[in-house]
């Protein structure tokens, strides 16, 4: 209870900012914390922004145990892509034109895995997650590297020190499309 009250006091001046009139675009930040629990299941987290404001976010423990950091990041990415596909469909039904969404990932092995043919070392990854590669090849989204110090989804996946936490929270609430360009 003390932690909740402390958090509420510490964030009373924070809020979500939405812009109007700018480009309609979707940015997604996906992250995972590999095997950092008693049962060694990784924590997945993602944040979806529409027109520079966060509209969807999630943090949940993965259902399977990942053998590597890349694998846990890939599973987290799969969750983010599923949410992105739903959001794109919803926005299309509203007849809103959007640019090709961009997903930011801080694990370069995961990015390489998604952009190349399956490695024999990763053959054990369940086929149900490979739809990510299929949608990437069909240009449903762009996949870009995001340095760890800019990965706003970290606030959803791992314990952070107060300085890094405050920095990422500010980026989360006041995201600007040009922050990573």
N, CA, C and O atoms as a DFTB+ gen file, in Angstrom:
724 C
 N C O
     1  1       0.820      -1.188       0.000
     2  2       0.000       0.000       0.000
     3  2       0.871       1.261       0.000
     4  3       0.559       2.252      -0.661
     5  1       1.977       1.197       0.763
     6  2       2.883       2.347       0.811
     7  2       3.462       2.651      -0.569
     8  3       3.566       3.813      -0.961
     9  1       3.843       1.594      -1.308
    10  2       4.419       1.790      -2.632
    11  2       3.413       2.437      -3.580
    12  3       3.785       3.276      -4.401
    13  1       2.152       2.057      -3.471
    14  2       1.128       2.633      -4.339
    15  2       0.943       4.113      -4.036
    16  3       0.881       4.936      -4.950
    17  1       0.856       4.451      -2.752
    18  2       0.694       5.853      -2.352
    19  2       1.920       6.665      -2.782
    20  3       1.780       7.779      -3.287
    21  1       3.109       6.112      -2.584
    22  2       4.338       6.798      -2.983
    23  2       4.346       7.037      -4.497
    24  3       4.730       8.111      -4.960
    25  1       3.925       6.044      -5.248
    26  2       3.858       6.185      -6.701
    27  2       2.862       7.279      -7.086
    28  3       3.173       8.122      -7.927
    29  1       1.683       7.278      -6.492
    30  2       0.670       8.274      -6.820
    31  2       1.136       9.691      -6.495
    32  3       0.887      10.622      -7.261
    33  1       1.808       9.850      -5.370
    34  2       2.340      11.163      -5.007
    35  2       3.430      11.589      -5.990
    36  3       3.483      12.747      -6.404
    37  1       4.291      10.652      -6.356
    38  2       5.398      10.953      -7.255
    39  2       5.001      11.221      -8.687
    40  3       5.781      11.800      -9.443
    41  1       3.804      10.813      -9.080
    42  2       3.369      10.995     -10.474
    43  2       2.136      11.880     -10.600
    44  3       1.474      11.867     -11.638
    45  1       1.820      12.644      -9.566
    46  2       0.596      13.443      -9.610
    47  2       0.610      14.518     -10.695
    48  3      -0.453      14.981     -11.109
    49  1       1.786      14.921     -11.160
    50  2       1.879      15.923     -12.223
    51  2       2.110      15.311     -13.597
    52  3       2.376      16.034     -14.557
    53  1       2.014      13.998     -13.703
    54  2       2.209      13.310     -14.975
    55  2       0.854      13.099     -15.639
    56  3      -0.182      13.067     -14.976
    57  1       0.882      12.956     -16.945
    58  2      -0.349      12.700     -17.671
    59  2      -0.041      12.276     -19.083
    60  3       1.109      12.348     -19.517
    61  1      -1.034      11.841     -19.797
    62  2      -0.888      11.422     -21.183
    63  2      -1.257      12.605     -22.067
    64  3      -2.271      13.264     -21.836
    65  1      -0.434      12.875     -23.082
    66  2      -0.671      13.979     -23.998
    67  2      -1.005      13.408     -25.371
    68  3      -0.269      12.578     -25.904
    69  1      -2.113      13.856     -25.932
    70  2      -2.510      13.452     -27.279
    71  2      -2.495      14.682     -28.174
    72  3      -2.895      15.769     -27.759
    73  1      -2.031      14.502     -29.403
    74  2      -2.000      15.630     -30.330
    75  2      -3.116      15.463     -31.357
    76  3      -3.608      14.358     -31.590
    77  1      -3.500      16.567     -31.957
    78  2      -4.541      16.560     -32.971
    79  2      -4.018      17.299     -34.194
    80  3      -3.340      18.319     -34.073
    81  1      -4.332      16.788     -35.342
    82  2      -3.977      17.479     -36.564
    83  2      -2.654      17.049     -37.166
    84  3      -2.346      17.428     -38.296
    85  1      -1.879      16.284     -36.458
    86  2      -0.605      15.802     -37.003
    87  2      -0.832      14.574     -37.868
    88  3      -1.965      14.185     -38.152
    89  1       0.268      13.982     -38.273
    90  2       0.182      12.770     -39.085
    91  2      -0.403      11.631     -38.250
    92  3      -0.051      11.461     -37.083
    93  1      -1.282      10.867     -38.850
    94  2      -1.837       9.696     -38.176
    95  2      -0.854       8.551     -38.357
    96  3      -0.693       8.027     -39.459
    97  1      -0.209       8.174     -37.286
    98  2       0.780       7.108     -37.374
    99  2       0.749       6.292     -36.104
   100  3       0.265       6.735     -35.062
   101  1       1.276       5.092     -36.218
   102  2       1.359       4.190     -35.077
   103  2       2.831       3.863     -34.841
   104  3       3.545       3.461     -35.760
   105  1       3.270       4.040     -33.603
   106  2       4.593       3.608     -33.160
   107  2       4.384       2.588     -32.048
   108  3       3.525       2.763     -31.184
   109  1       5.175       1.524     -32.078
   110  2       5.066       0.456     -31.084
   111  2       6.444       0.216     -30.472
   112  3       7.444       0.149     -31.186
   113  1       6.491       0.089     -29.150
   114  2       7.721      -0.270     -28.452
   115  2       7.483      -1.619     -27.781
   116  3       6.542      -1.779     -27.004
   117  1       8.344      -2.582     -28.088
   118  2       8.206      -3.936     -27.562
   119  2       9.473      -4.319     -26.815
   120  3      10.582      -4.030     -27.264
   121  1       9.297      -4.984     -25.649
   122  2      10.453      -5.373     -24.857
   123  2      10.125      -6.618     -24.041
   124  3       8.961      -6.965     -23.845
   125  1      11.179      -7.281     -23.570
   126  2      11.032      -8.436     -22.691
   127  2      12.152      -8.425     -21.669
   128  3      13.248      -7.930     -21.933
   129  1      11.867      -8.972     -20.509
   130  2      12.877      -9.191     -19.471
   131  2      13.030     -10.699     -19.351
   132  3      12.133     -11.385     -18.862
   133  1      14.167     -11.208     -19.797
   134  2      14.372     -12.641     -19.933
   135  2      14.554     -13.346     -18.596
   136  3      15.448     -13.000     -17.824
   137  1      13.708     -14.332     -18.322
   138  2      13.827     -15.293     -17.219
   139  2      14.080     -14.648     -15.867
   140  3      14.833     -15.193     -15.060
   141  1      13.479     -13.517     -15.605
   142  2      13.724     -12.818     -14.346
   143  2      12.595     -13.058     -13.342
   144  3      12.070     -12.116     -12.747
   145  1      12.231     -14.319     -13.164
   146  2      11.211     -14.670     -12.174
   147  2      11.558     -16.045     -11.608
   148  3      12.433     -16.737     -12.126
   149  1      10.871     -16.426     -10.554
   150  2      11.148     -17.721      -9.917
   151  2      10.923     -18.893     -10.862
   152  3      11.668     -19.872     -10.832
   153  1       9.899     -18.792     -11.699
   154  2       9.609     -19.886     -12.630
   155  2      10.342     -19.723     -13.965
   156  3      10.112     -20.497     -14.895
   157  1      11.205     -18.740     -14.063
   158  2      12.051     -18.466     -15.232
   159  2      11.267     -18.115     -16.491
   160  3      11.773     -18.250     -17.605
   161  1      10.046     -17.670     -16.308
   162  2       9.281     -17.172     -17.448
   163  2       9.559     -15.679     -17.599
   164  3       9.603     -14.941     -16.616
   165  1       9.742     -15.256     -18.820
   166  2      10.079     -13.860     -19.105
   167  2       8.846     -12.972     -19.001
   168  3       7.710     -13.443     -19.055
   169  1       9.097     -11.688     -18.853
   170  2       8.039     -10.684     -18.795
   171  2       8.008      -9.943     -20.122
   172  3       9.035      -9.436     -20.573
   173  1       6.835      -9.876     -20.755
   174  2       6.659      -9.144     -22.020
   175  2       5.982      -7.818     -21.738
   176  3       5.146      -7.708     -20.841
   177  1       6.352      -6.816     -22.512
   178  2       5.695      -5.522     -22.398
   179  2       5.708      -4.809     -23.737
   180  3       6.650      -4.942     -24.518
   181  1       4.646      -4.046     -23.995
   182  2       4.603      -3.231     -25.204
   183  2       3.719      -2.024     -24.969
   184  3       2.816      -2.031     -24.133
   185  1       4.014      -0.979     -25.744
   186  2       3.218       0.253     -25.716
   187  2       2.944       0.634     -27.168
   188  3       3.872       0.709     -27.974
   189  1       1.677       0.874     -27.507
   190  2       1.293       1.345     -28.832
   191  2       0.884       2.806     -28.732
   192  3       0.064       3.185     -27.897
   193  1       1.477       3.617     -29.605
   194  2       1.153       5.033     -29.688
   195  2       0.382       5.290     -30.967
   196  3       0.708       4.746     -32.023
   197  1      -0.641       6.122     -30.865
   198  2      -1.348       6.605     -32.043
   199  2      -1.292       8.123     -32.008
   200  3      -1.719       8.744     -31.034
   201  1      -0.769       8.716     -33.065
   202  2      -0.578      10.172     -33.122
   203  2       0.161      10.685     -31.887
   204  3      -0.243      11.672     -31.272
   205  1       1.227      10.015     -31.543
   206  2       2.160      10.397     -30.476
   207  2       1.629      10.231     -29.050
   208  3       2.303      10.641     -28.106
   209  1       0.459       9.650     -28.866
   210  2      -0.054       9.408     -27.515
   211  2      -0.217       7.918     -27.258
   212  3      -0.689       7.191     -28.132
   213  1       0.168       7.447     -26.063
   214  2      -0.001       6.022     -25.772
   215  2      -1.478       5.667     -25.640
   216  3      -2.211       6.309     -24.887
   217  1      -1.912       4.644     -26.374
   218  2      -3.327       4.247     -26.304
   219  2      -3.509       2.805     -25.848
   220  3      -4.569       2.456     -25.329
   221  1      -2.503       1.968     -26.031
   222  2      -2.589       0.569     -25.609
   223  2      -1.246       0.185     -25.008
   224  3      -0.193       0.485     -25.570
   225  1      -1.294      -0.482     -23.858
   226  2      -0.069      -0.994     -23.261
   227  2      -0.386      -2.259     -22.491
   228  3      -1.514      -2.470     -22.045
   229  1       0.621      -3.091     -22.343
   230  2       0.422      -4.362     -21.654
   231  2       1.731      -4.837     -21.050
   232  3       2.814      -4.577     -21.574
   233  1       1.604      -5.533     -19.946
   234  2       2.730      -6.201     -19.306
   235  2       2.209      -7.525     -18.787
   236  3       1.284      -7.566     -17.976
   237  1       2.813      -8.620     -19.265
   238  2       2.366      -9.926     -18.782
   239  2       3.490     -10.939     -18.855
   240  3       4.418     -10.822     -19.656
   241  1       3.379     -11.926     -18.003
   242  2       4.366     -12.990     -17.990
   243  2       4.116     -13.904     -19.195
   244  3       2.972     -14.214     -19.528
   245  1       5.206     -14.326     -19.839
   246  2       5.074     -15.201     -20.996
   247  2       4.605     -16.585     -20.558
   248  3       4.889     -17.017     -19.441
   249  1       3.892     -17.274     -21.435
   250  2       3.309     -18.572     -21.101
   251  2       4.305     -19.721     -21.201
   252  3       4.055     -20.810     -20.687
   253  1       5.432     -19.478     -21.863
   254  2       6.430     -20.529     -21.997
   255  2       7.790     -19.998     -21.532
   256  3       7.992     -18.787     -21.434
   257  1       8.704     -20.904     -21.253
   258  2      10.042     -20.522     -20.837
   259  2      10.898     -20.368     -22.086
   260  3      11.015     -21.299     -22.884
   261  1      11.493     -19.199     -22.253
   262  2      12.340     -18.927     -23.413
   263  2      13.758     -19.394     -23.134
   264  3      14.254     -19.268     -22.014
   265  1      14.412     -19.939     -24.166
   266  2      15.782     -20.434     -24.030
   267  2      16.831     -19.342     -24.145
   268  3      17.989     -19.564     -23.792
   269  1      16.451     -18.162     -24.634
   270  2      17.425     -17.094     -24.834
   271  2      16.726     -15.736     -24.757
   272  3      15.499     -15.640     -24.788
   273  1      17.542     -14.700     -24.655
   274  2      17.007     -13.339     -24.668
   275  2      16.296     -13.072     -25.988
   276  3      15.210     -12.493     -26.007
   277  1      16.912     -13.498     -27.099
   278  2      16.297     -13.287     -28.412
   279  2      14.918     -13.932     -28.482
   280  3      13.973     -13.341     -29.006
   281  1      14.812     -15.132     -27.957
   282  2      13.529     -15.833     -27.998
   283  2      12.473     -15.111     -27.161
   284  3      11.328     -14.980     -27.594
   285  1      12.840     -14.647     -25.981
   286  2      11.864     -13.936     -25.151
   287  2      11.456     -12.625     -25.808
   288  3      10.292     -12.233     -25.726
   289  1      12.401     -11.937     -26.462
   290  2      12.076     -10.698     -27.184
   291  2      11.159     -11.003     -28.371
   292  3      10.254     -10.225     -28.670
   293  1      11.388     -12.124     -29.042
   294  2      10.551     -12.519     -30.180
   295  2       9.121     -12.815     -29.724
   296  3       8.163     -12.424     -30.391
   297  1       8.978     -13.496     -28.603
   298  2       7.634     -13.765     -28.069
   299  2       6.920     -12.462     -27.710
   300  3       5.731     -12.302     -27.987
   301  1       7.661     -11.524     -27.085
   302  2       7.070     -10.229     -26.747
   303  2       6.668      -9.476     -28.013
   304  3       5.611      -8.847     -28.063
   305  1       7.514      -9.546     -29.023
   306  2       7.218      -8.899     -30.297
   307  2       5.950      -9.480     -30.924
   308  3       5.147      -8.749     -31.504
   309  1       5.777     -10.782     -30.805
   310  2       4.576     -11.430     -31.357
   311  2       3.313     -10.876     -30.694
   312  3       2.311     -10.640     -31.369
   313  1       3.357     -10.669     -29.377
   314  2       2.199     -10.081     -28.686
   315  2       1.924      -8.668     -29.183
   316  3       0.773      -8.290     -29.400
   317  1       2.992      -7.886     -29.362
   318  2       2.840      -6.513     -29.838
   319  2       2.277      -6.482     -31.263
   320  3       1.435      -5.643     -31.584
   321  1       2.741      -7.391     -32.105
   322  2       2.251      -7.440     -33.488
   323  2       0.770      -7.812     -33.517
   324  3       0.011      -7.241     -34.300
   325  1       0.351      -8.748     -32.687
   326  2      -1.077      -9.101     -32.626
   327  2      -1.919      -7.883     -32.272
   328  3      -2.966      -7.654     -32.876
   329  1      -1.469      -7.107     -31.302
   330  2      -2.201      -5.903     -30.899
   331  2      -2.177      -4.865     -32.024
   332  3      -3.178      -4.192     -32.270
   333  1      -1.045      -4.737     -32.700
   334  2      -0.928      -3.803     -33.821
   335  2      -1.886      -4.176     -34.945
   336  3      -2.542      -3.298     -35.506
   337  1      -1.981      -5.451     -35.283
   338  2      -2.878      -5.887     -36.354
   339  2      -4.329      -5.555     -36.020
   340  3      -5.094      -5.129     -36.885
   341  1      -4.702      -5.756     -34.752
   342  2      -6.065      -5.404     -34.331
   343  2      -6.286      -3.900     -34.462
   344  3      -7.316      -3.460     -34.974
   345  1      -5.313      -3.113     -33.997
   346  2      -5.452      -1.655     -34.043
   347  2      -5.519      -1.145     -35.483
   348  3      -6.318      -0.260     -35.788
   349  1      -4.691      -1.694     -36.367
   350  2      -4.733      -1.277     -37.778
   351  2      -6.103      -1.566     -38.391
   352  3      -6.651      -0.745     -39.126
   353  1      -6.642      -2.729     -38.083
   354  2      -7.964      -3.090     -38.613
   355  2      -9.030      -2.120     -38.088
   356  3      -9.892      -1.671     -38.843
   357  1      -8.965      -1.806     -36.811
   358  2      -9.921      -0.879     -36.202
   359  2      -9.824       0.508     -36.836
   360  3     -10.843       1.118     -37.160
   361  1      -8.605       1.002     -37.011
   362  2      -8.405       2.324     -37.603
   363  2      -8.864       2.342     -39.055
   364  3      -9.439       3.333     -39.506
   365  1      -8.620       1.265     -39.795
   366  2      -9.097       1.181     -41.180
   367  2     -10.618       1.212     -41.256
   368  3     -11.182       1.805     -42.176
   369  1     -11.290       0.573     -40.289
   370  2     -12.758       0.595     -40.265
   371  2     -13.290       2.005     -40.017
   372  3     -14.423       2.315     -40.387
   373  1     -12.479       2.859     -39.393
   374  2     -12.866       4.258     -39.166
   375  2     -12.497       5.149     -40.354
   376  3     -12.686       6.365     -40.314
   377  1     -11.965       4.525     -41.415
   378  2     -11.541       5.242     -42.621
   379  2     -10.499       6.319     -42.336
   380  3     -10.550       7.411     -42.901
   381  1      -9.560       6.002     -41.457
   382  2      -8.450       6.906     -41.162
   383  2      -7.218       6.359     -41.864
   384  3      -6.849       5.199     -41.683
   385  1      -6.587       7.208     -42.668
   386  2      -5.361       6.809     -43.347
   387  2      -4.189       6.930     -42.378
   388  3      -4.049       7.930     -41.673
   389  1      -3.345       5.886     -42.356
   390  2      -2.169       5.919     -41.491
   391  2      -0.937       5.525     -42.292
   392  3      -1.013       4.791     -43.277
   393  1       0.199       6.036     -41.835
   394  2       1.475       5.621     -42.404
   395  2       1.760       4.195     -41.963
   396  3       1.111       3.678     -41.054
   397  1       2.729       3.562     -42.606
   398  2       3.133       2.220     -42.190
   399  2       3.642       2.288     -40.756
   400  3       4.559       3.059     -40.470
   401  1       3.074       1.506     -39.855
   402  2       3.504       1.541     -38.450
   403  2       4.968       1.128     -38.292
   404  3       5.514       0.394     -39.116
   405  1       5.586       1.611     -37.224
   406  2       6.960       1.249     -36.904
   407  2       6.978       0.592     -35.530
   408  3       6.408       1.110     -34.569
   409  1       7.640      -0.551     -35.458
   410  2       7.839      -1.231     -34.176
   411  2       9.303      -1.063     -33.801
   412  3      10.200      -1.336     -34.598
   413  1       9.527      -0.610     -32.579
   414  2      10.885      -0.422     -32.070
   415  2      11.232      -1.577     -31.139
   416  3      10.473      -1.921     -30.234
   417  1      12.387      -2.157     -31.384
   418  2      12.871      -3.333     -30.648
   419  2      14.313      -3.065     -30.234
   420  3      15.093      -2.540     -31.029
   421  1      14.683      -3.422     -28.991
   422  2      16.046      -3.144     -28.532
   423  2      16.978      -4.352     -28.590
   424  3      18.108      -4.284     -28.107
   425  1      16.518      -5.448     -29.171
   426  2      17.354      -6.639     -29.270
   427  2      17.699      -6.880     -30.741
   428  3      16.840      -7.259     -31.537
   429  1      18.961      -6.654     -31.085
   430  2      19.353      -6.758     -32.482
   431  2      19.288      -8.189     -33.012
   432  3      19.057      -8.393     -34.204
   433  1      19.485      -9.171     -32.155
   434  2      19.348     -10.570     -32.591
   435  2      17.914     -10.864     -33.007
   436  3      17.679     -11.571     -33.987
   437  1      16.964     -10.327     -32.266
   438  2      15.546     -10.512     -32.597
   439  2      15.219      -9.852     -33.936
   440  3      14.503     -10.428     -34.756
   441  1      15.738      -8.655     -34.156
   442  2      15.501      -7.956     -35.421
   443  2      16.081      -8.763     -36.578
   444  3      15.417      -8.959     -37.597
   445  1      17.310      -9.229     -36.423
   446  2      17.960     -10.021     -37.467
   447  2      17.179     -11.309     -37.727
   448  3      16.987     -11.699     -38.878
   449  1      16.731     -11.965     -36.660
   450  2      15.943     -13.187     -36.794
   451  2      14.676     -12.939     -37.604
   452  3      14.290     -13.763     -38.433
   453  1      14.033     -11.801     -37.359
   454  2      12.796     -11.477     -38.073
   455  2      13.043     -11.147     -39.539
   456  3      12.187     -11.402     -40.386
   457  1      14.186     -10.592     -39.838
   458  2      14.456     -10.125     -41.188
   459  2      15.142     -11.167     -42.074
   460  3      15.319     -10.928     -43.268
   461  1      15.529     -12.309     -41.518
   462  2      16.215     -13.334     -42.293
   463  2      15.451     -14.647     -42.218
   464  3      14.456     -14.769     -41.504
   465  1      15.935     -15.618     -42.965
   466  2      15.331     -16.942     -42.909
   467  2      15.625     -17.582     -41.560
   468  3      16.589     -17.216     -40.888
   469  1      14.802     -18.523     -41.174
   470  2      14.933     -19.174     -39.873
   471  2      16.300     -19.827     -39.715
   472  3      16.780     -20.531     -40.604
   473  1      16.903     -19.579     -38.581
   474  2      18.178     -20.195     -38.251
   475  2      17.919     -21.587     -37.685
   476  3      16.912     -21.811     -37.014
   477  1      18.815     -22.508     -37.954
   478  2      18.676     -23.869     -37.421
   479  2      18.703     -23.840     -35.890
   480  3      18.096     -24.692     -35.241
   481  1      19.409     -22.859     -35.315
   482  2      19.474     -22.738     -33.853
   483  2      18.142     -22.322     -33.240
   484  3      17.902     -22.555     -32.056
   485  1      17.282     -21.711     -34.038
   486  2      15.998     -21.228     -33.528
   487  2      14.837     -22.078     -34.028
   488  3      13.681     -21.662     -33.951
   489  1      15.139     -23.259     -34.535
   490  2      14.098     -24.117     -35.101
   491  2      13.056     -24.530     -34.049
   492  3      11.924     -24.866     -34.398
   493  1      13.431     -24.504     -32.778
   494  2      12.533     -24.931     -31.707
   495  2      11.439     -23.911     -31.403
   496  3      10.469     -24.239     -30.719
   497  1      11.576     -22.684     -31.895
   498  2      10.565     -21.667     -31.604
   499  2       9.258     -22.072     -32.274
   500  3       9.220     -22.395     -33.461
   501  1       8.217     -22.047     -31.503
   502  2       6.911     -22.509     -31.957
   503  2       6.463     -21.786     -33.223
   504  3       6.614     -20.570     -33.341
   505  1       5.925     -22.527     -34.145
   506  2       5.475     -21.991     -35.431
   507  2       4.400     -20.918     -35.243
   508  3       4.236     -20.055     -36.106
   509  1       3.681     -20.962     -34.147
   510  2       2.608     -19.987     -33.958
   511  2       3.134     -18.564     -33.820
   512  3       2.360     -17.612     -33.932
   513  1       4.438     -18.397     -33.578
   514  2       5.012     -17.065     -33.456
   515  2       5.597     -16.557     -34.771
   516  3       5.947     -15.380     -34.871
   517  1       5.709     -17.409     -35.769
   518  2       6.358     -17.018     -37.016
   519  2       5.489     -16.135     -37.907
   520  3       5.952     -15.681     -38.953
   521  1       4.260     -15.886     -37.524
   522  2       3.444     -14.953     -38.290
   523  2       4.074     -13.565     -38.281
   524  3       3.823     -12.771     -39.188
   525  1       4.890     -13.259     -37.268
   526  2       5.572     -11.971     -37.188
   527  2       6.433     -11.763     -38.434
   528  3       6.389     -10.701     -39.055
   529  1       7.209     -12.772     -38.792
   530  2       8.073     -12.679     -39.968
   531  2       7.237     -12.513     -41.239
   532  3       7.612     -11.761     -42.139
   533  1       6.133     -13.202     -41.307
   534  2       5.263     -13.127     -42.474
   535  2       4.724     -11.708     -42.664
   536  3       4.779     -11.168     -43.769
   537  1       4.208     -11.105     -41.602
   538  2       3.663      -9.748     -41.701
   539  2       4.761      -8.717     -41.966
   540  3       4.517      -7.717     -42.640
   541  1       5.962      -8.949     -41.445
   542  2       7.077      -8.050     -41.726
   543  2       7.437      -8.107     -43.208
   544  3       7.681      -7.073     -43.829
   545  1       7.472      -9.309     -43.774
   546  2       7.786      -9.457     -45.204
   547  2       6.710      -8.837     -46.089
   548  3       6.996      -8.403     -47.205
   549  1       5.476      -8.795     -45.597
   550  2       4.374      -8.192     -46.359
   551  2       4.282      -6.677     -46.145
   552  3       3.358      -6.029     -46.635
   553  1       5.260      -6.116     -45.402
   554  2       5.336      -4.670     -45.130
   555  2       4.140      -4.122     -44.356
   556  3       3.740      -2.978     -44.569
   557  1       3.574      -4.917     -43.473
   558  2       2.515      -4.423     -42.595
   559  2       3.077      -3.459     -41.556
   560  3       2.351      -2.621     -41.021
   561  1       4.364      -3.581     -41.275
   562  2       5.030      -2.686     -40.331
   563  2       6.517      -2.660     -40.640
   564  3       7.044      -3.547     -41.311
   565  1       7.181      -1.628     -40.138
   566  2       8.635      -1.532     -40.195
   567  2       9.174      -1.951     -38.842
   568  3       8.531      -1.726     -37.817
   569  1      10.341      -2.552     -38.832
   570  2      10.969      -2.979     -37.585
   571  2      12.296      -2.244     -37.468
   572  3      13.173      -2.387     -38.320
   573  1      12.438      -1.452     -36.397
   574  2      13.643      -0.649     -36.216
   575  2      14.263      -0.903     -34.852
   576  3      13.587      -1.250     -33.883
   577  1      15.568      -0.716     -34.817
   578  2      16.303      -0.835     -33.560
   579  2      16.069       0.411     -32.711
   580  3      16.046       1.533     -33.216
   581  1      15.898       0.189     -31.426
   582  2      15.761       1.260     -30.447
   583  2      16.783       1.001     -29.341
   584  3      16.753      -0.065     -28.726
   585  1      17.685       1.944     -29.071
   586  2      18.652       1.729     -27.987
   587  2      17.942       1.496     -26.655
   588  3      16.873       2.056     -26.411
   589  1      18.526       0.684     -25.809
   590  2      17.896       0.332     -24.532
   591  2      17.555       1.542     -23.679
   592  3      16.550       1.531     -22.968
   593  1      18.374       2.588     -23.736
   594  2      18.088       3.774     -22.910
   595  2      16.864       4.534     -23.391
   596  3      16.370       5.411     -22.682
   597  1      16.357       4.216     -24.594
   598  2      15.148       4.853     -25.126
   599  2      13.951       3.904     -25.160
   600  3      12.875       4.289     -25.617
   601  1      14.123       2.672     -24.683
   602  2      13.074       1.659     -24.768
   603  2      12.042       1.905     -23.668
   604  3      12.207       1.451     -22.536
   605  1      10.975       2.631     -24.016
   606  2       9.971       3.004     -23.031
   607  2       9.218       1.798     -22.477
   608  3       8.658       1.875     -21.384
   609  1       9.196       0.687     -23.210
   610  2       8.508      -0.509     -22.708
   611  2       9.245      -1.140     -21.530
   612  3       8.704      -2.034     -20.878
   613  1      10.480      -0.689     -21.241
   614  2      11.198      -1.181     -20.063
   615  2      10.418      -0.949     -18.771
   616  3      10.532      -1.731     -17.827
   617  1       9.622       0.127     -18.729
   618  2       8.863       0.410     -17.509
   619  2       7.826      -0.675     -17.232
   620  3       7.317      -0.780     -16.116
   621  1       7.513      -1.482     -18.248
   622  2       6.517      -2.543     -18.095
   623  2       7.125      -3.923     -17.872
   624  3       6.399      -4.872     -17.576
   625  1       8.444      -4.052     -18.008
   626  2       9.021      -5.387     -17.984
   627  2      10.015      -5.652     -16.876
   628  3      10.229      -6.811     -16.522
   629  1      10.630      -4.625     -16.315
   630  2      11.695      -4.888     -15.336
   631  2      11.774      -3.799     -14.292
   632  3      11.346      -2.668     -14.521
   633  1      12.325      -4.150     -13.139
   634  2      12.521      -3.113     -12.113
   635  2      13.628      -2.156     -12.560
   636  3      14.679      -2.588     -13.033
   637  1      13.384      -0.871     -12.408
   638  2      14.340       0.148     -12.834
   639  2      14.695       1.044     -11.657
   640  3      13.915       1.196     -10.716
   641  1      15.858       1.623     -11.721
   642  2      16.239       2.625     -10.726
   643  2      15.408       3.877     -10.924
   644  3      14.825       4.065     -11.991
   645  1      15.340       4.746      -9.907
   646  2      14.463       5.914      -9.991
   647  2      14.816       6.886     -11.126
   648  3      13.915       7.478     -11.722
   649  1      16.082       7.058     -11.431
   650  2      16.474       8.003     -12.481
   651  2      16.044       7.487     -13.855
   652  3      15.441       8.223     -14.636
   653  1      16.354       6.225     -14.148
   654  2      15.953       5.658     -15.443
   655  2      14.434       5.575     -15.543
   656  3      13.864       5.846     -16.600
   657  1      13.784       5.206     -14.456
   658  2      12.325       5.119     -14.459
   659  2      11.707       6.476     -14.808
   660  3      10.840       6.551     -15.679
   661  1      12.143       7.548     -14.138
   662  2      11.590       8.878     -14.402
   663  2      11.844       9.312     -15.846
   664  3      10.970       9.895     -16.488
   665  1      13.039       9.025     -16.349
   666  2      13.376       9.387     -17.727
   667  2      12.452       8.675     -18.714
   668  3      11.933       9.297     -19.641
   669  1      12.249       7.370     -18.516
   670  2      11.401       6.606     -19.437
   671  2       9.930       6.968     -19.301
   672  3       9.202       6.967     -20.294
   673  1       9.481       7.276     -18.088
   674  2       8.084       7.678     -17.900
   675  2       7.811       8.976     -18.656
   676  3       6.769       9.120     -19.295
   677  1       8.746       9.914     -18.580
   678  2       8.566      11.169     -19.318
   679  2       8.512      10.915     -20.819
   680  3       7.697      11.517     -21.518
   681  1       9.369      10.031     -21.321
   682  2       9.335       9.683     -22.744
   683  2       8.027       8.980     -23.095
   684  3       7.483       9.182     -24.181
   685  1       7.522       8.155     -22.178
   686  2       6.287       7.414     -22.429
   687  2       5.112       8.363     -22.600
   688  3       4.322       8.223     -23.534
   689  1       4.999       9.331     -21.693
   690  2       3.854      10.235     -21.731
   691  2       3.992      11.323     -22.781
   692  3       2.992      11.810     -23.308
   693  1       5.208      11.702     -23.084
   694  2       5.427      12.816     -24.006
   695  2       6.191      12.362     -25.233
   696  3       7.115      13.039     -25.683
   697  1       5.808      11.222     -25.773
   698  2       6.456      10.652     -26.961
   699  2       6.293      11.600     -28.133
   700  3       5.228      12.179     -28.346
   701  1       7.358      11.744     -28.877
   702  2       7.316      12.512     -30.108
   703  2       7.882      11.623     -31.201
   704  3       8.913      10.979     -31.003
   705  1       7.235      11.580     -32.334
   706  2       7.645      10.705     -33.408
   707  2       9.093      10.864     -33.809
   708  3       9.701       9.911     -34.298
   709  1       9.663      12.040     -33.617
   710  2      11.041      12.269     -34.022
   711  2      12.066      11.887     -32.970
   712  3      13.262      12.061     -33.201
   713  1      11.647      11.377     -31.832
   714  2      12.568      11.127     -30.728
   715  2      13.638      10.099     -31.089
   716  3      14.740      10.144     -30.544
   717  1      13.335       9.188     -31.986
   718  2      14.293       8.139     -32.333
   719  2      14.912       8.345     -33.707
   720  3      15.833       7.613     -34.071
   721  1      14.455       9.282     -34.454
   722  2      14.957       9.470     -35.828
   723  2      16.338      10.056     -35.832
   724  3      16.911      10.280     -36.898
